[in-house]
Amino acid sequence: MPPIESRAGLDSRAGTALFLKRWLRNPFSMGAVVPSGRLLAAAMARATLAEMKGRDGHVIELGAGTGEVTKALLAAGIPADRLALVEREPELASFLRRHFAGPRIVEGDAARLPKILAEQGIDSVSAVVSSLPLLSLPAEVVRGIVHGVFEALPRGGALVQFTYGPAQPVPRALTQELRLVGTHGPRIWLNVPPAVVWTFRRPVGA
């Protein structure tokens, strides 16, 4: 059996190869040429950990892909049995099942999130973290995803979402409609491409 570091390296290379293959097949569904980098994944994990503190329930990861953010979430100390991964693409969901034994892995469309959670018996959510390419998806799809996320989250609960672009990843009209407050961290220049982690929440009194 290879050492842990060697196995992790092999898993990362396999994930990158699969991600690239998927990107070549359908660039707009992936949003980037390579999976989230280590620094970006760690920043998303820190933001998610901060948002789930003091809250019960699952952390839901949308668009888990090849699991780069998943690894960072687990490394940050989020218990595997509180982590549920939602991935629409069967090939990617199968990859996740082969490489992650602890988290719950659900093959499904994030636009159906409330129904997916009900089917899985998940009735409490502490935070949602997303790697979905919201800026490249149709507006009605983004609207369905974001509405579903905040239907699943308790008041005050947060969506953690990154973007490569200069604008916020959730359209302003949608944040106004749902009365969301968005904040962001610094741009992670060493990621390829550089990225920003945003946090959106609906305040308790909204």
N, C-alpha and C positions, 0 to 999 in steps of 0.2 A: 504494500500500500504506500503511495507517495506521501511525503511529508505534507502537513496541513498547508504550508505556504505554497508548495508546488501544486497541490490540488486546486487551491484557490486561484493560482495563476492560470491553470488549465481551464477552470470554469470561466474566468474572465475572458480569456481568448475565445473560448467556444461561444460565449454570449455575444462578444463583439462580432464574430463571424456571422452568427445568426441574425443579429441586428442589421448588419450591412446587407445581408441577402434580402431581408424584408424591406429595407429601404430602397434597394435597387428595383424591387418588384413594385413598390407603391410608396414613393417618397413622401407624399402628403399625409399618409396615415401615420408615419413615424416621427416627422418633425425635425429630425437631425440625422446625420450620417453615422454617428457613433452613440452608444449609450451615455447616460449621465456620467460625468467624470467623478473622481473620488472626492474632490473638494466640494463640488455641487451636491453630491449625494449626502455628504456629511453635514452641509449647511441645511439641507432639507430635513435631515434627521434631528438636528438640534432644534429647529423651529417646531417640528412635530412634537418632540419631547416636551418642550415648554408649554405647548397648547394642551397637552393631555394631562398635565400634572393636576392632581386633585379631582380628576374625573374618572369615573368608571367606564367600562365598555371597551369596545374594539377600536383599534386604529385601522382605517380602511385605506388601502393603497390602490389608486386607480391607474390603469395603464402600467402595470408592473414590469412589462417588457421582459428583459433578461435578468432582472433582479438586482441591478446595481444599487438602487435606492433601498431595496429590501435589505441587502446586506448591511447598509449603513444604519437602518432602523434597528436591526437586531444588535449591531455592535454598540449602539447608543444605549442599549439596555431595555428596549421595549420587549416585553415577554412574547415569545413566539405564539403562545396560545391566545394572545390578544390582538394578533395581526391577521387581517384578512386581505388577500390580494385579489383584485378583480382585473382580469385580462381577457379582452375580446377575441384575440387571435388564437385559434387552437394550437398552432405550432409553438407559440410563445408560452401558452398555458402548460403545454406538455413539458417544455424546457424547465419551467418553474417547478413542476411536480418532481422532476428528476433531481433538482438541485436544492430544494428546500423541503425538509421533512416536517418542520414545526408549524409554520403558518397555514391557515386555511386558504386554499387556492380555488377560486371560482372562475370558471370560464363563462363570461357574460359581458354584456354591453353596459358601460357605465351610465348610459342614458336611462337605464332601467334600475338604477341603484336601489330605490326604496323597495321595489318588488324583489330584487335579488336578496336584499337583507332579510326580508320577510320569509323567503323560501329557505334561507340558511338558518333561520331562527335567531338572527342577531337583532336584538331589540334595543341595544344601547351602544352608542357610538361616541367616542371621546374626541376624535379628530379624523380628518380626511386629508390625505396627502396625494397629490396628483402629478403625474408626468405626462398627462395627455397634451397633445399639441393643439391647445385651444385656439390659437391664432390662425391655424390652417384648417379648422373644421368649419362646416356650414353654420351660420348663425343660429338656425333653429336647433341644431344638435347641441351647440354650446349652451343654449338656453335650457334645453332639457336636462343636460348634465348638471349645470349649476343649480337649477331649481331642485333637482333630486338630491343633491348634496345637502342643501340647507333644509330640505324636508327631513333628512335623516339625522342631521346634527341637532343637538339641544341648543337653546338660545345661549349665545356667548361662545358656542363652539366654532372652530375655525377650519377653513380650507387652506392648506399649504400648497402652493402651485408655483412652479418656476416658469420663466420665459427667457428667450434669447433676445427678444425685441426691446425697443426703447419704451414702448407703451405697456400699460398694465395688461395682464393676460385675460382678465375678465372684463368684457366691454363696459364702459362707464354707464351706458343706458341700463344695463342689467344690474350693476351695483346700486344704481339709484332706485330701480324698481324694487329690489329686495332690501334696500336700505343697509347695504353692506359697507363696512369700513375696511379699506385696504391699506396695508403698510408693507414696506419692503426693506430688505437688507442691502448691503453694498453689492455692486457688481463684482462677480467672481471672474476676474480677468484671465486667470490661469485655466479656466475651463475652456473646452473647445466645442462650440464657440462660447464666448463669455456669456454668462447668465446671471439672472437676478431671481432671488427667492421672494415671493410675495405671500402675505398672509391676509386672508379675507375672513371677516367675522360679522355676524349680525348681533349687535349689542343686545343685552338682555332686555332693555326697555324699548327696543325698536319695534 
